[in-house]
Amino acid sequence: MSESRIKIPRPVPRADRVDPLEQPASTSPRLRGRMGTVALVLTVMAYLAPLTAAAGYLPLVIGYGNGLGAPVTFLLLGALFALFAVGFLALVRHIPKPGAFYAYISEGLGKRIGLGAGALTLVFYFFAMVSTYIFAGVQIQAMVQRDFGVDLQWWVWSAVICVFVGACSYRAIDFSARLVGIVVCIEVAVILIFDVATLAKGGAEGISAEPFTWTSISSGSIAVAVLFSVGILGGFESTAIYRDEVRDPDRTIPRATYAVIAILTIFSSVATYCIIIALGPSNAVAMASEDPSGTFTGVTQTMVGSFFTQVVSVVLITSILACLLSVTNVATRYIHSFSVDGVFPEKLGSVHPRHGSPHKASLATNAVVFASIVVFAVSEIDPQVAYGVLGGVGNFAFQTLIILVSIAVIFYFRRTPGTGQSAWRVVVAPALSAILFVGLIVNGATHVELLLGEPTPLTTIGFAVLIVSFVGGLGYASFLAVRRPNSYARLGRSKG
């Protein structure tokens, strides 16, 4: 056989053997969506569940916080979050990555702390999800038993909701945005009807300016009031996680972030004032502390009527559903980011060819939540205690992340000169934000029993999980730096 006719086949690398971490950044899957500012605002507001906050938390701020001065507390806290947003949005503009807290802290404080913070963020969102699922199950159980005489355990309803939310989160973000947008608009309408009716009738003792006097503002404990209020306004930061799914993110995300802070601040302040007026300034604090969970439904019945109170009960359930869909979408995108970076299995970072959604990450997220519901059902832990502890513990995680991001702003821009950012944006505002939130955490630690109730084993487990998640993320990043440097280079969405 002639030598010229001999063909030596060249080895062709198999696709399934290619290390995704060695591929160019352009091959990393990207999510798709066309949300504008309004859709993004509604999506984030759904996560914050305005009606759920009005029914569950505003009376606590009145009854256990600074009493009649509660409306001013929300204005002060809104100003604090706006202060944090100054530096936060400077990072959003200069770091065009969808990993949000995970990406920003990685850029500012290094990949090790970044992965630790990313793990902490993911645990925080899972705590929020499981807590809300338990709360939803308890609320639906009570409503169905009261109205239809059917008594099913809370976890049955939680499991049904999990399947529904999973199906919705599997699809494109535009679908979720439309769905939760409708619910949020109804929530806002319900609260506005109550506000208008209360102001028109004058409440129990007439319109009063007493909540805005210094005596009222300084009464009770502003620190405790802020402790309960943080969870109502916190969550605006999730605007950044949708970077790949909005139109013109450099404009849409800052607009949506400030809009959410402003709307919720004013909304919460006005609603709190109307609750006080409906109860009457002389009785508001005592009545709100005596029955915080029933205060809002009580004043709606007095100011608007019994039928409206029934409407509130139904809309409260849809509010919780919208909240769950929104927070599930956020957690799903964190799992997607980790998978793109090689922290989690590569398959979880895939994007649905038609929906442009992180569909496999969505399935994984909802599977973990479903398993958590089963664990709580089998353990027979009091659901009232469970959702309170998980939500309260998550509150501390959120404030810790706010501090880390604030510090990351300072370090990032110190190492990145020539950005044109003012000292106010990248030094003064984030430094003040970090200092003030440290003060809030210290205050929370000294009043932890108000937020979490009596100490339980679940409380200890919750804080332990937070610590382990952060230390574990930091340790895994250190392992990657030594053993898998290519994987380490991907952390913080540095590629793709």
N, C-alpha and C positions, 0 to 999 in steps of 0.2 A: 504494500500500500504506500502510495507517495506521501512523503512527509508534508507536502503542501496541502494535502486533503485531511490531515489530522487536525481535529478541532478540540482544543482543551477548554472545557466549560469554565467560566469564571464563577466563583461563588457569589450567590446573590443573597444578601441578608434577608431573613424572613421578617415579615412585619411584626409577628408576635414576639420576636426576639429583640426588637428595637427598644432601647431604654427611652421612654418618653422624656426623661430629664435631659437627654442629650440632643433632643430635637430643637429646632429653632423656635423662638417664641411665637412665631406666627401660626404654628400648628396647634397651639393650645386652644381648647374649645372656648368659645365666647358665647355668653348668653345674648339673647336678642329681645328687644321690646321697643315700644314707641311711646312710653309714658311722657306726658307733659307735666308742668308744675302742679296743676290742679289734681291730676290723677295721683301723683306722688304724695301730695299733701293728704289726700283722702286715704291712701294706703297706710301711711304712717299714723294718721289719726285713728284708723280702725284698730291698730295695734294698741293704742292708748285708751280705746273704748270710753268715750266721754260719758255715756250714760251709766256704765258700770262704775266709773269713778265718782259720778254724782251720787249714786245710790249707796256705794260702799265706803268711800273714803272722805268725801267732803264733811259728813257729820262727825267723823273722827277728828278732823282738824279743828272743828268747832268745839266738840265736847272735851277733847283731851289736850288740845294745843293751846293757842292763845285766845280762845273764846271768840268774843265779838270782833276781835282784830283779825280773824282768819282771812277775810277778803284781801287785806293788805299783805298778808303772808305770801299769797300766790303772786302778787305783783313783785315782791322782793325776790322770790325764787325764780320767777320768769326773767328778771334782770340778771340773776346769777347765771342762768343757763345761756342767756344771750351773751354774757361775758365769755363763757366757755366757747361759744360758737365762733367768736372772733378768730381765735387761733385755730380751732378745728377746721373752719372753712378755708383758712389759709393753706392748710395741708391738703384739703380737697382739691384746691386749684393747682397745686404744685406737684401732687402725687397722683397721676391719672391711673389709679388702680382700684378695682372694685372690692378689695378686701376690707375696707373700712378700718375699724380699730386695729385689727390684726396687721394690715398693711402699714398703717400710719405709725404705730408703735415700733414696728420692725425697722422702718426707715429712720425714726428718731432715736431709738434706744438700743438698736441692734436686733439681730435675728433671734437670739436666744430669748431675750425678754419679750420680743414680738410674738414668738410661738407660745410662750407661757401665757401672755395676755390673750392670744387668740383662743387657746384652750379654755381659759377662764371665761371669755366672752361666750363661747359655745355652751359651756355649762350653765352660765347665767340664763341664756335663752331657753335651754332645756328646762331649767327650773321654772321659768315663766310659763312655758307650755304646760308642763305637768300640773303646776299649781292651778292654772286656768281651766284645764280639763276637769280637775277634781271639783273646782268651784262650779263649773257648768253642770256637771252631773248632779251635784247637790241641788242647784237651783231648779233644774228640770224635774228632778224627782219630787221636789216639794210642790211645784206647779201642777204636775200631772196628777199627783195624789189628791191635791186640793180640788182641782176642777173636774177630774174624771174618775176619781176613786181608784186609780190603778197605782199600785205600790211596787215599783221595781227598784232594785238597788242602784245607787248613784253610778257605779262603775259600768252598768249596762248602758246608760245614756252616754257616758264618757266614751265608751268603745264605739258606739254608733256614730257619734260626732267625729271621732278620729278617722273613721272610714270616709265620711263625707269630706272632711278637710283634706285628707290625703288625695282624694280624687280631684279636688279643686287645685291643690298646690302642684299637682302633676302637670297641669296645663300651663299655658303662657301667662306671664305676669299681667298682661293686658286684661285677660279674663278675670283674674282675681281683683284687679284694680276696679273694674266695672262693678263687680259683685259687692265688694266692700264699700265702694263709693256710694252705692244706693243705701246701704245700711247706715253709714255714717250720716248721710243727709237726713235720714229719718230720725236718728238719735238727736242730732242737732235741733231738728224741728220740735221734737218732744220737749227738750229742755227749754227752748225758747218760748214755747207755749206756756210752760210753767212760769218762766221768768216774767213774761208779759202779764199773765193773769195775776201774779202776786203783786207786781208793781201797780197794776190797775186797781186792785182791791185794797191795797195798803197793808196786807198781812193782818196779823193779830192786833198790832198796836199802832199801825200807821207807818208811813215812810219815815225813816230815821237816819241821821248822819252819824249816830253814835259809833258804828263800827270803824269809822275813819278818824276818830279822836285818838290822841296819844294815850289816853288812859286805857282805851280798849286795845290798842296795838301792843302796848307793853304789859297787858294783863296775861295771866297764865304763863305759858312757856312757848316762846317763839321757836326755840330749839326743837321741842317736841312736835310743834306744828309742822316745821320743815321736814322732820323725820317722816311724817305720814305723807307729806305733799310731794316728796321727791319722786315717788313711784307714779304719781299722776301725770307729771310733766316729762319725766324721763322716758326716752324712746325716740326722740326726735333725731338722734344720731343715726338711726337706721336708714335715713335718706341716702347716705353714701354707699350703702351696700348694693344699691340698684344702679350703680354707675353705668354698667353696660346695657341697661334696659330702659334708659330715658333718652329723650331727645336733648341734644346740646347740654351734656352734664355739667359743664363749667358754669352755666347760667341756671339751669333747672335746680340743681342740688342746693346751692346757696339760697335761692329764692324760696324753695320748699322748706328748708330748715328754719329760716327766720319766720316764715309764715306759720309753721306749726307751733313754734314757741310763742309767737304773738297771739295766735288764735286761742290756744289752750290756756295761756295765762289770763287773758281777758275773760274767756269763757268760764273758767273755774272761779275767778274772782267774783264775777257777776252772779253766777249760780249760788255760790256760798252766801253772798249778801242776801239773795232772795230767800234762801232757806232760813236765814236769821230773821228776816222781816216776816216770813210766813209764821214762824214760831213765836215771834215777838222778842225783842231784845232782852226783856227782863227774864224770860224763861228759856231762851234758846240754848244756852250752855248746859243747863240741867237736863233738858229734854233730850238733847243730842247725845250726852254722855250716858243717859239712862237706856236709850234704845237706838244706838247708832245705825243698826242694820234696817230698822223700820222707819227711820226719820223721813227719808225722802218720799217713800210711798205714802206716808201719813200726810205730809204737807201737800202732795199733789192731789190727794183726795179732798183735802180741805179747800184748796185754792181752785181746783179745776173740776173735780167730781169723781165719782166712783168708776164710771166707765173709762175715764182717762187713766185711772190707776191700773185698770186691767190692761189697757193698751201698753202702759209702761212696763208691766210684767212681761208681756210678749216681746216687746222691743228690747228689753234687757237681755233676753235669751239670744236674739239675733245679734245684739251688740257683742256678746261673748263669742259667738261663732265667728264674727268678722275679726275680732281680736285674735282668735286662734289661727285663722287663716293667714293673717298678716304676720304674726310672730313665727309661724311655721315657715313662711316664705323667707324670712330673714335667716333663721337657723339653717335652712336648706342651702342658702347661698354661702354661708360660712363653711359648711361641709364641702360644697363645690370648690371653694377656694383652697381648702386644705388638700383636696384630691388633685386639683390642677398642680399644686406645689409638691405632690408626692408624699405628703404626710399620711393621707388616707389612700386606700386603693384607687388606682387610676380610673377604674370603671365608674366610680362615683362622681368623677369630674366630667362625664360625658354630657352632651347637650342633645336634647330631643331634636331630630331633623326637621320636624314640622312646627312644634310649639316653641322651639328655641329656649326651652326651660331645662333646669337641672333635674330631670325627671328621676334619675336613679338616686340622686342625693335626696330627693323628696321621698322616695320609697324607703330609704334607709332611715330618714328622720322620723317618719311616721311609724315605722316598725319599732324603733327604740321607745317612742312615746307610748305605743300600744303595750309594749312589754312592761313599761313603768306602771301603767294603769293596772295591769294584771298583778304586779308585785304589791301595789298598795291595796288592791282588793283582797288578796290572799292574806296580807299581814294584818288586816282588820284595824289599821290605824284610823283613829277618828278623822274623817275627811275634813272637818272644820279645822282641826289642828294642822293637818297636812298641808292644806293650801295656804294657810297663814304662815307657817314656818318656811315653806319653800319660797313664797313671795318675799318674806322679810329678809331671809338670808341672801336672796338674789339682789336685794336692795344694796347690801354692803358691797357685793361684787361690782355692781354698776358704778357706784361712787369711786371704787378703787380704779376702775378703768378710766373714768373721767380724769382722775389725777394723773395716771400714766400718760394719757393722750396730751394733757396740758404740758407736762414736762417734755414729752416728745417734740412738741412744737418748738420749744426753746432750743433743744439740742439740734434738731434738723436744720433750722434756719441759721444757727450759729455755724454749722458746717457747710452751709450752702449760701455763700455770699452772692450779692448781685441780683437778688430776686426782686428788689424794688419794694419790699414790704416794710412798713413802718415799724418802729420799735414798739408801738402800742399793740400792733397785731401779733407780733411774734415774740415779745418779751413780757411787756407789762400785763396785758390781758391774760395770757396763759399762766403767768406767775401768780396773779391774784386769784385766778380760778383754782389753781392747785392748792393754794393756802386755804381758801375758803372751804373747799371740799374736804381737805384734811380735817378742818374744824368740824364739819358735819359728821364725818366718820367717828371722830372722838366722841362727839355728842351722842351719836347713835349707840356707841358701845356703852356709854354710861346710862342710857335709857333703853337698853336692849329688851328688857322685859315688857315694855309697852308695845314694841313692834312685834315681838315673837311670842309673847305670853310666857307662861311658866316654862322653865327649861325642860326639854324632853330629849330622849335619845336621838330623835330625828333632827333636833337642832344641832347636836354635836356632829352627827353624820353629815349634815348639810355643809357646815363650815369645813369639815375635814375634806369633803369632796372638792370644795373650792380651792383649798390649799394644795391638795394633791394634783389637781388639774394644772395649776400654775407651775408648781415645781416639776411636775411630769413633763410639761411642754418645754420648759427651760432645759431639763435634763436630756430630753430627746433631741433638741436642737444641738446640744453640745455633742451628743453621740454622732449626729449626722456630720457635724463639722470635722470630726476626726475620721470616721469610717466611710462616709458617703458625701464627700465635698460637693459633688454635682447636685445632689439632693439639697444640701445645705444652701447652695447658691440660689435655689428656687424659692426659698422661704420668703414670706412677705409679698408674694405675687411679684417678685423681682423680674420674672419673665412671664409674658402672657397675661 
